[in-house]
Amino acid sequence: MSDLTLESLDQRISALESKMSGGRSRKQQQAQQGGKKSRKQQGGKRKLSGYMKFVKMESKKLGDMPITERGRKMGEMWRGMTDAQKKKYQ
């Protein structure tokens, strides 16, 4: 057994774990056992917030600006808007 390397042991362990689980991933096993539900089972993604909708629609207008500056500018623009202007994105 001294001729075994750490990598070969890891491969053997992974193969055994896969055999024991029936080839299913840990997430699949948990879902089958009533554990944590997948995003699809939960009903999908959450809706975008008003701010995220604003960023998605307006960030293209800022051009080729570094992402950090774009984020800072978008935050300033959002904070400078009135509730009536923000309602458009809610």
C-alpha positions as CSV (number, residue, x, y, z in Angstrom):
1,M,0.0,0.0,0.0
2,S,3.0,2.3,0.2
3,D,3.0,2.8,-3.6
4,L,-0.3,4.7,-3.4
5,T,-0.1,8.4,-3.8
6,L,-2.4,10.9,-2.2
7,E,-4.0,11.6,-5.6
8,S,-4.8,8.0,-6.2
9,L,-6.3,7.6,-2.8
10,D,-8.5,10.7,-3.4
11,Q,-9.6,9.2,-6.7
12,R,-10.5,5.8,-5.0
13,I,-12.4,7.6,-2.2
14,S,-14.4,9.6,-4.8
15,A,-15.2,6.5,-6.7
16,L,-16.4,4.7,-3.6
17,E,-18.5,7.7,-2.5
18,S,-20.0,7.8,-6.0
19,K,-20.8,4.1,-5.8
20,M,-22.4,4.4,-2.4
21,S,-24.6,7.3,-3.5
22,G,-25.7,5.6,-6.6
23,G,-24.1,8.2,-8.9
24,R,-26.2,11.0,-7.5
25,S,-24.7,14.3,-6.3
26,R,-25.1,15.4,-2.7
27,K,-27.7,18.0,-3.7
28,Q,-29.7,15.3,-5.6
29,Q,-29.6,13.1,-2.5
30,Q,-30.7,15.8,-0.2
31,A,-33.6,16.7,-2.5
32,Q,-34.7,13.1,-2.7
33,Q,-34.5,12.7,1.1
34,G,-36.7,15.8,1.6
35,G,-33.7,18.0,2.5
36,K,-32.8,21.4,0.9
37,K,-34.9,22.1,-2.1
38,S,-33.3,23.2,-5.4
39,R,-34.1,26.7,-6.8
40,K,-36.4,25.1,-9.3
41,Q,-38.4,23.3,-6.6
42,Q,-38.6,26.6,-4.6
43,G,-40.2,28.4,-7.5
44,G,-37.3,30.1,-9.3
45,K,-35.4,33.3,-8.7
46,R,-36.7,36.3,-6.8
47,K,-37.8,39.4,-8.6
48,L,-35.3,42.1,-9.2
49,S,-35.4,45.0,-6.7
50,G,-36.2,48.5,-8.0
51,Y,-32.5,49.5,-7.8
52,M,-31.4,46.4,-9.7
53,K,-33.9,47.2,-12.5
54,F,-32.7,50.7,-12.6
55,V,-29.0,49.6,-12.9
56,K,-29.9,47.1,-15.6
57,M,-31.7,49.7,-17.7
58,E,-29.5,52.7,-17.1
59,S,-26.0,51.4,-16.8
60,K,-25.6,51.1,-20.6
61,K,-26.0,54.8,-20.9
62,L,-22.8,55.4,-18.9
63,G,-20.5,53.9,-21.6
64,D,-17.2,52.2,-21.1
65,M,-16.6,53.2,-17.5
66,P,-14.8,50.9,-15.0
67,I,-17.3,48.8,-13.0
68,T,-16.3,50.4,-9.7
69,E,-17.0,54.0,-11.0
70,R,-20.2,52.8,-12.7
71,G,-21.5,51.4,-9.5
72,R,-20.6,54.5,-7.5
73,K,-22.3,56.7,-10.2
74,M,-25.4,54.5,-10.3
75,G,-25.7,54.7,-6.5
76,E,-25.4,58.5,-6.5
77,M,-28.1,58.7,-9.3
78,W,-30.4,56.4,-7.4
79,R,-30.1,58.3,-4.1
80,G,-30.7,61.5,-6.0
81,M,-34.0,60.4,-7.4
82,T,-37.4,61.1,-5.8
83,D,-39.8,58.4,-4.8
84,A,-42.0,59.3,-7.7
85,Q,-39.0,58.7,-10.1
86,K,-38.1,55.5,-8.4
87,K,-41.6,54.2,-8.7
88,K,-41.0,53.7,-12.4
89,Y,-38.5,50.9,-11.5
90,Q,-40.5,49.3,-8.7
